[in-house]
């Protein structure tokens, strides 16, 4: 999923910034279709691209797992997952659902944050760089700061795709998910509002 995150940053970060860079923004907003459909169409295309990437990586991982290890684990009658990071065994399907759900939300929130960055930038190169910094910065924050801030940092997209982090936050995954959704919605709304106001500039 790390590679998928990089693809999303590269593919989505230019979607709004490119219009400013090529000076096409005034032309797009000069038409009624552009003012009405430009933002929803680009947003929908970005999230469709993100969903496709997620489904592709899940399918590839499943096929590779089947080819290398087989799928005999699905015949485990107890359907339990054991981990040194968890206090007790958990149901396999529940664990798998949470693992995939958090990874899916991580990519969606990364898409939302990248759209926000793109809406504020006037160059594609700058949008890619800043989106990549926003994606990787939580790693440095987690290394140098402790306390309650770890809960916020672990809710960032770069950590939610790591199975080791999912094991650490398994008991409070819904809190982490809620924080991530708030960040994603807030960033997306702020970015889209900023882009829409450019038509009046």
C-alpha positions, 0 to 999 in steps of 0.5 A: 500500500505504500506504493499505492500511496505514492501513486495517489500523491503523483496522480492526484496532486496535479489535478487542481494545481495544473489548471493554475500552472497552465493559466486555464483556470479563468477559461474553465470558470468563464463557462457555466459548465466549468463553474458547475461541474469542474470541481465535482468531476475532478473530485470524483475522478480522484476518488475513483482513481484511489478506489481503483488503486486500493482494489488493484493492490488488494487483488495483487496481494491476494493472488501473490499470497495464494501463489506463494503460501496458498489459502489453507489458512481459511480452513482454520476452524477457529478463525483466530489471529494470534499476535504478541501485540494483542492482549487476546486472540481475535476473530480472523474475519474481524481482524481482516476487515479492520485491516482492509478498512483502515487501509482503504480509509488511509488511501481515501484520506490521503486523496482528500489531503492531496486534493487540498494541497493541489487546490492551494498550489499554483504549480504541479511540482510544488503540489507533488512535493508538499503532498509528499511532505504532508504524507511523510511528516508524521513519521518524524513527529512520531520519532521525536514526540511522545505523549497523547500526540501518538494517537493523532499521528497514528491516525495519519495515512502513512501509518494506517497502511502498516499492519504493525500499527494496526496491531498496536491500535487494534483495541481503539481502532474506531477512535483512530478511524474517527480522527482520520475521517475528521482530518480528511473531511476538514482538509477536503472541504478547505481545499475545495472552498479555496479552489472555488474562490479562485474563480472570483479572484 
